[in-house]
Amino acid sequence: MLSRLWSDDYILGVFDDWVRDRRGRLWVAVEDGRVVAVAKLTVMPSREAWLHALRVDPDHQRRGIGTALLEHRLARAKRLGARVARLDTAEDNVAVHRLMRRYGFRRIAAFTVYGGSPKRSEPPRHLRASEVDAAWRLARGNLFHEDYVTRMVARSDIGRAVRAGHAFAVGDVGRPRAVAIVERHPPDRWFGRSQLRMRVIAGTRPATGVLLVALRGEARASRAGRITFEAPVAQWTAAQAGGYRRRWNDSMHVFEKRL
């Protein structure tokens, strides 16, 4: 079924992990013994639910199957204690946009992937443990992009990143002006060679621009092939000025519903 929609669907690479998720679970619709639709629910300890990977076989679309899978996942997320549900979809997916509005979702963000090559520039400094609160004030309310799941950044994310050496900053010690959590991503079929992935970047606009350039220096220092991040609309100008280029032609829209 998936091959009829997208020949390189990422679900094929995570399917085994998803079927082992006994909490959110991977759900399917079956007709005459054949799977005609799939949909994944992920419920996080933060009581956020991510609704992803809704796929309906082309011959079975416009029959209410996608709607049924949406309703089922929302109901299960609420039973599991989730307080909010989110999903993302392409900017041109008009059908899903309409469905989201019908079910009380609102669009909260739009982003696209930008990538930058390593650059001979001064890397940023590592964020210190004493600066977690200051960094949290900058990052609070921003989306945190994990692999295949997006949620709100938490203060604990910053603490963990500091301990792991994954948190970077620009600005005076004790008074960071922009911060980022950056992790090394191994080579895969989607992103190619080993690279750095920004999970979140936040701060004042001028300082964010400085940090973006400095992180290209970090990519060079760590011998990463590239650095990428899911840039919200407000950061596109800074990304382009910093030498980053769009890796996706389209943007993704994030929708949210309080449960």
LUMBALO-556646 format. One record per atom (N, C-alpha, C, O): residue in one letter; x, y, z. Coordinates in pm, whole numbers, plus 50000, padded with zeros to 5 digits. Layout:
<mimis>
AXYZ/...
</mimis>
This chain:
<mimis>
M500824987950000/M500005000050000/M500855012650000/M500595021949923/L501895013050087/L502725024950098/L503435028249968/L503605039949934/S503845017849896/S504565020149771/S503685026749666/S504185032949572/R502375025649681/R501465032149587/R501325047149616/R500875054749530/L501705051249737/L501635065249775/L502975072249754/L503065082149681/W504015066849819/W505365072149804/W506325060549796/W506295051649881/S507175060549695/S508105049349678/S509175049149785/S509765038649811/D509445060849850/D510495061449951/D509935065750087/D510605073050160/D508735061450121/D508085065550245/D508945061750366/D509415050450377/Y509145071550456/Y509985068950573/Y509395058450666/Y510135052750747/I508095055750657/I507465045850745/I508145032250732/I508245024750829/L508615029150613/L509265016250592/L510495014550682/L510835003450721/G511145025550714/G512335024850797/G512065024450946/G512945020551023/V510865028250988/V510545028551132/V509425018851169/V509025018251285/F508925011451072/F507765002951095/F507974993151210/F507094991551295/D509134986651214/D509384976851320/D509354983151458/D508834977251553/D509904995251471/D509865002151600/D508445006151636/D508045005051752/W507695010651539/W506335015251567/W505425003951614/W504595005951703/V505544992151555/V504654981351596/V504984976451737/V504174969551798/R506154979951789/R506514976251926/R506034986552028/R506134984152148/D505514997651983/D504995007952074/D503635003352126/D502645003752054/R503584999052251/R502334993852308/R501485004752371/R500385001952419/R501945016852372/R501185027852432/R500365035252326/R499145034152322/G501055042652241/G500325049752136/G499835040252028/G498695041351982/R500695030951987/R500405020451890/R500325025651746/R500095037451719/L500525016151657/L500315018351514/L498975011851478/L498755000051506/W498105019551416/W496745014951387/W496565012851236/W497145019951155/V495745002951202/V495495000051060/V494004998451037/V493234995051127/A493615001050913/A492254997950866/A492374986450767/A493244986650680/V491504976650779/V491594964450699/V490274962150624/V489194963650681/E490384958450499/E489214954750420/E489534941850345/E490524940950273/D488674931950364/D488864918950299/D490254913250325/D490894907550236/G490714914750449/G491994909150487/G493204916750439/G494324911950454/R493014928650381/R494114936650328/R494164950150397/R493144956850414/V495364954250436/V495544967250500/V495324978250396/V495974978350292/V494424987450426/V494124998250333/V494475011950391/V494385022050321/A494875012350519/A495265025150579/A496075022350705/A495875012250772/V496995031450736/V497765030750860/V497815044550922/V497675054650853/A498005044951054/A498135057651125/A498835055051257/A498545045151324/K499745063851296/K500525062151418/K500115072551522/K499825084051489/L500095068351648/L499895077351762/L501085075951854/L501455064751891/T501675087051892/T502735087051993/T502305096052107/T501985107752086/V502285090652228/V501935098352347/V503185099352434/V503735089152476/M503615111552460/M504865113852530/M504645116252679/M503535119852720/P505665114252762/P505515116552906/P505075130752940/P504495133153046/S505345140152851/S504925154052871/S503435156052849/S502935167252856/R502715144952822/R501265145152798/R500935152552668/R499885158952656/E501845151552573/E501615156452438/E501465144352346/E502175134452360/A500525145252253/A500295134552157/A500695139452019/A500405150851981/W501345130651943/W501725133751805/W501005123951714/W501155111751728/L500225129251621/L499465121251526/L500215121651394/L500275131951327/H500775110351358/H501575110751236/H501325098551149/H500745088551189/A501825100251025/A501865089150930/A500495083750891/A500345071650874/L499515092450875/L498225087850821/L498385085150672/L498715094150595/R498145072850633/R498245068850493/R497015060650457/R496685050950525/V496345064550350/V495155057150303/V495395053350157/V495775061650075/D495165040650128/D495335035649991/D494495044149895/D493345047249924/P495065047849780/P494345056549685/P492955051249647/P492035059149627/D492785038249637/D491495032649600/D490465033149712/D489285030149691/H490905037049831/H490005037149946/H489885051050009/H489385052450121/Q490355060949939/Q490225074549990/Q488815079849969/Q488055074749887/R488485090250045/R487175096750041/R486045087350087/R484905088350042/R486395078250177/R485395069250234/R485275070950385/R484585063350452/G485965080950439/G485905083450582/G486905075550664/G486875076150787/I487805068150599/I488765059950673/I489755068850747/I490045066450864/G490275079050681/G491215088050747/G490565095150864/G491185096850969/T489325099250848/T488605105850956/T488425096551075/T488595100551190/A488085083951047/A487895074251154/A489195071951231/A489185070851354/L490295071151159/L491585069151226/L491985081551307/L492615080251412/L491625093251260/L491885105451337/L491075105251466/L491625107651574/E489785102551456/E488925102351575/E489395091951676/E489395094351796/H489795080351625/H490235069551714/H491495073751791/H491595071451911/R492445079751722/R493685083551788/R493475094951887/R494085095251993/L492595104351852/L492305115251946/L491665109652074/L492015113852185/A490735100452059/A490065094652175/A491065086952261/A491045088152383/R491945079252197/R492935071552274/R493925080952343/R494295078652458/A494355091252274/A495285100852335/A494675107052460/A495355108652562/K493425110452452/K492755116452568/K492655106452682/K492885110052798/R492325093852651/R492255083552756/R493605081352823/R493665078052941/L494675083052747/L496005081052800/L496545093452873/L497695093452919/G495735103652884/G496105115352961/G496735126752885/G497215136252946/A496765125952753/A497335136852675/A496485149352688/A495255148652687/R497125160652700/R496415173352712/R496365181052581/R495585190452565/V497215177052486/V497265183852357/V497665173852250/V498445164652276/A497125175652131/A497485167152017/A497975176151904/A497435186951881/R499005171451836/R499555179151724/R499875169851608/R499995157751625/L500015175751492/L500485168751373/L501025178951276/L500785190951289/D501775174151178/D502195183151072/D501785177350938/D501605165250923/T501635186150842/T501245182150707/T501765192450609/T502045203850646/A501895188450484/A502455197350383/A501555209550361/A500345208950380/E502165220450322/E501425232850303/E500355231750195/E499365239050198/D500545222650100/D499585221349991/D498585209850013/D497825206549922/N498595203950131/N497665192950159/N496335198950206/N496005198650324/V495595204250112/V494365211550143/V493345202750215/V492655207450305/A493265190050175/A492275181150237/A492525179650386/A491585179950466/V493785177850425/V494095176450567/V493885189650639/V493425189650753/H494215200750578/H493975213750640/H492485215450673/H492135220150781/R491645211850581/R490195212850604/R489765203650718/R488955207450803/L490305191450717/L489955181850822/L490375187150958/L489645185651055/M491535193350966/M492015198851093/M491085209851144/M490745210151262/R490675218651056/R489775229351097/R488435223651144/R487855228651240/R487965213351077/R486685207151114/R486735201051254/R485725200751324/Y487895196251294/Y488045189851424/Y488645199151530/Y489105194551635/G488645211951503/G489045221551604/G490535223551621/G490965229251722/F491345219151525/F492775221751530/F493045235951479/F492285241451400/R494125241651527/R494575254651475/R496025253551434/R496795246151495/R496395260951332/R497785260851287/R498625269251381/R498295280751408/I499725263351431/I500575270651526/I501955273651471/I502695281651530/A502335267351361/A503685269751308/A503775264851165/A502975256751119/A504775270051096/A505145265250963/A506665264950959/A507315274151007/F507215254450903/F508665253250898/F509085245750773/F508275239150708/T510355247050740/T510955239050634/T512395236050674/T512955242650762/V512995226250610/V514345222050647/V515385230350571/V515335231650449/Y516315235850648/Y517465243050591/Y518735235450625/Y518825229250731/G519705235850536/G520975229350560/G522135238550529/G522075246750438/G523205237150608/G524395245150586/G525635236350581/G525725226350653/S526575239950498/S527825232450488/S528785237150597/S528645248250648/P529765228850633/P530775233150731/P531475245850683/P531675247950563/K531845254150779/K532445267150745/K533625269850838/K533595266150956/R534645276150785/R535795279850867/R535425292250949/R535785303450914/S534715290051058/S534325300951146/S534435296151291/S534495284151317/E534465305451383/E534615302051524/E533375294651574/E532275300051565/P533525282551627/P532355275251680/P531775282651800/P532475290551863/P530515280151831/P529925286551949/P530445279952076/P531025269052071/R530245286452187/R530635280452314/R529575270652361/R528415271252319/H529975261652449/H529025252552510/H528255259852620/H528825267752696/L526975257052627/L526155262552734/L526565256052866/L526865244152870/R526575263852973/R526975258753103/R525755254853187/R524645259553164/A526005246053284/A524925241453371/A524285253053446/A523085252853473/S525075262953480/S524545274553553/S523645283353468/S522985292453519/E523605280653337/E522835289053246/E521525282553200/E520845287953112/V521175271153256/V519975263953211/V518735272653223/V517915273153131/D518585279553335/D517395288053353/D517355299353250/D516295302353195/A518505305453225/A518555316353126/A518225310952988/A517515317452911/A518745299152955/A518455293052825/A516985289352815/A516385290852708/W516405284552923/W514995280852923/W514105292952897/W513085291852830/R514495304452949/R513705316552923/R513715320052774/R512735325352722/L514815317152706/L514905319752562/L514135309452480/L513465312952383/A514225296752521/A513705285852437/A512255282352466/A511595276152382/R511745286052580/R510395282152619/R509365286352513/R509395297552463/G508465276952481/G507435279652380/G507835276152239/G507035277652147/N509075271552220/N509535267452088/N509325252552067/N509285244852163/L509195248451942/L509045234451909/L510395227351911/L511415232951871/F510375214951959/F511565206551967/F511375195251867/F510445187251880/H512245194651768/H512085185151658/H512925172651684/H514155172851670/E512265161851721/E512905148851732/E512725141651598/E512125147051505/D513245129451589/D513055121851467/D511605117251458/D511165108951537/Y510875122651361/Y509495118951330/Y508475123651434/Y507295120551421/V508885131051535/V507965136151636/V508375150451670/V509565153451682/T507395159151684/T507655172951724/T506835176051849/T505655172751856/R507455182451946/R506795186052071/R507335199352119/R508215205152056/M506805204252231/M507335216552288/M508625213452365/M508725203252433/V509585222252353/V510825220452427/V510535221252576/V509675228952619/A511255213352655/A511115213352800/A512425217752864/A513495216652804/R512335222852985/R513545226853056/R514495214953071/R515715216653064/S513935203053091/S514775191153108/S515575188052981/S516655182152989/D515045191852864/D515805189852740/D517115197652744/D518155192852700/I517035209752797/I518235218152803/I519235212252901/I520435211752873/G518735207853018/G519625201853115/G520345189553061/G521555188053080/R519595180852995/R520205168852936/R521225172452829/R522295166452821/A520875182352747/A521785186352639/A523075192252695/A524155189852641/V522975199852803/V524185205352866/V525075194052915/V526285194252892/R524485184252983/R525275173153036/R525925164952924/R527025159552941/A525245163952810/A525765156052699/A526705164052608/A527315158552517/G526825177052634/G527655185452548/G526995189252418/G527675192452321/H525665188952415/H524915191752293/H524275205652291/H523595209152195/A524495213552396/A523875226752405/A524905237552375/A526005237352432/F524565246852287/F525495257252245/F524845270952264/F523615272252269/A525705281052273/A525175294552297/A526125305052242/A527305302452219/V525565316952221/V526365328952197/V525895339352297/V524755339152343/G526795348552330/G526495358352433/G527385355952554/G528025345552566/D527425365752642/D528255364552761/D527835352852847/D526655349352853/V528805346952915/V528495336153009/V527565341453118/V527825351853179/G526495334253140/G525475338753236/G524375346753172/G523305348653231/R524625351653050/R523615359652978/R523585355552831/R523875363752743/P523235343152803/P523185338852662/P522125346652586/P521065349852639/R522435349652460/R521485357052376/R520785347952276/R519715351252225/A521375336452249/A520755326252163/A521335312852203/A522505311752239/V520475302452197/V520895288952237/V520375278952134/V519405281552063/A521045267552128/A520625256852037/A521005243452097/A522025242152164/I520175233552071/I520485219752104/I520785212751973/I519945212451882/V521975207051963/V522465201351838/V522995187251865/V523785185351958/E522565177551787/E522995163751805/E523545158351673/E523135162451565/R524475149051685/R525015142651565/R524045132051517/R523565123851596/H523745132251390/H522835122651329/H523635113451238/H524365118251152/P523515100151256/P524305090951174/P523835091151029/P522735095751000/P524635086150939/P524225085550798/P522965077150782/P522815066750847/D522065081550697/D520875073650665/D520415077150524/D521005085650458/R519365070550480/R518885072250343/R518245085750319/R518085090050205/W517875092650428/W517145105250413/W518085117150412/W517905126450334/F519105116850500/F519975128450514/F521385125950462/F522225134950465/G521655113750416/G522975111050360/G524035109250468/G523805102450568/R525185115450447/R526305113350538/R526035119250676/R525075126750696/S526895115750771/S526755120450908/S526635135650912/S527355142650842/Q525725140550995/Q525515154851003/Q525075158851141/Q524755150451225/L525065171751165/L524525177251289/L523075181251266/L522745187151163/R522225177951362/R520815181651354/R520475190851470/R520675187251586/M519975202751439/M519485211751543/M518085207451582/M517195206551498/R517905204851710/R516575201251760/R515745213551791/R514525213551775/V516425224151834/V515755236951861/V516835247751861/V517965245451902/I516465259451815/I517335271251823/I516435283051856/I515385284751795/A516855291151952/A516005302151998/A516875313452052/A518005311252095/G516325325552048/G517035337052101/G516605349552029/G515635349451953/T517315360452052/T517015372651980/T517375370751833/T518215362351800/R516755378351746/R517015376451603/R518485378651566/R519055370451494/P519105389651612/P520515391451574/P521395380151628/P522265375251556/A521185376051752/A522015365751812/A521775352151747/A522705344151733/T520535349451707/T520235336951638/T521015336151507/T521535325551472/G521095347351437/G521875347651314/G523345344751338/G523975337451262/V523885350451445/V525295348151480/V525495333351515/V526485327251474/L524575327651591/L524695313651632/L524605304351512/L525315294251507/L523765307451418/L523645299051299/L524965298151223/L525355287451177/V525635309351210/V526945309351143/V527955301651225/V528735293851171/A527955303851357/A528905297051444/A528705281851441/A529675274351452/L527475277451427/L527205263151424/L527745256651297/L528045244751297/R527875264251191/R528555258851073/R530035256651105/R530665247451051/G530585265051191/G531935262951239/G532035250451325/G533025243251320/E530995247951405/E530965235751486/E530885223351396/E531495213151426/A530135224351287/A530075213151193/A531455210051137/A531825198351123/R532205220251106/R533565218051054/R534455212051162/R535215202751136/A534365217551285/A535225212651392/A534935198151428/A535835190751466/S533665194151415/S533285180451451/S533305171051331/S532915159451342/R533755176051216/R533865168251094/R532515162651047/R532445151550994/A531475170251068/A530155166451016/A530035171150872/A530615181350834/G529285163750793/G529155167350653/G528255179250630/G528365186050528/R527345181850725/R526355192450707/R525685194950841/R525765186550932/I525025206350854/I524185208950969/I522815213150917/I522715221650829/T521755207050971/T520395209850924/T519495213151041/T519775209551156/F518405220051010/F517395222551113/F516065225851049/F515985230650936/E515005223051126/E513655226351083/E513395240851122/E513085243851237/A513535249751026/A513475264051053/A512055269251045/A511395267550942/P511555275651152/P510265282451142/P510375294551052/P511465299451024/V509235299351007/V509215310450911/V510045322250960/V510765328550882/A509955325351090/A510645337051144/A512155336051134/A512845346151148/Q512695324051111/Q514145322251105/Q514665320150963/Q515865318150945/W513795320550864/W514235318050726/W515235328450679/W516225325050614/T514985341050710/T515885351650665/T517255350050728/T518275351450660/A517285347050859/A518565345150928/A519295333050873/A520525333250859/A518555322550841/A519175310450787/A519825313450652/A520965309250627/Q519125320550567/Q519675323750435/Q520885332950447/Q521875331350375/A520795342750538/A521925351850558/A523135344450614/A524285348450590/G522885333650687/G523965325850746/G524535315450653/G525405307650693/G524085315050529/G524635305750432/G523925292350426/G524425282950365/Y522755291350489/Y521965279050482/Y521045279750360/Y520635290550317/R520735268050308/R519865267450191/R518715257650217/R518865247950291/R517595260450155/R516425251850174/R516705238050116/R517215236650005/R516365227850194/R516505214050146/R515155208450103/R515105198350033/W514075214950142/W512735211250096/W512175222850017/W512385234450052/N511465219749908/N510805230249832/N509565235249904/N509215247049897/D508895226149973/D507665229750042/D507935232150190/D509015229150241/S506925237550257/S507005238950402/S505955229950465/S505005225750400/M506145226950592/M505215218950669/M504475227850768/M505055237050826/H503185225050786/H502375232550881/H502065223751001/H501695212050986/V502205229251120/V501925222051243/V500575226551296/V500315238451311/F499705216751324/F498385219451378/F498295214151521/F498935204251556/E497465220851602/E497365217251744/E495915217751790/E495135226251747/K495575208351879/K494235208051938/K494385204752086/K495035194952122/R493775212952172/R493725210052315/R492685199452342/R491565200152290/L493035189652423/L492135178452449/L491415180052583/L490615171552621/
</mimis>
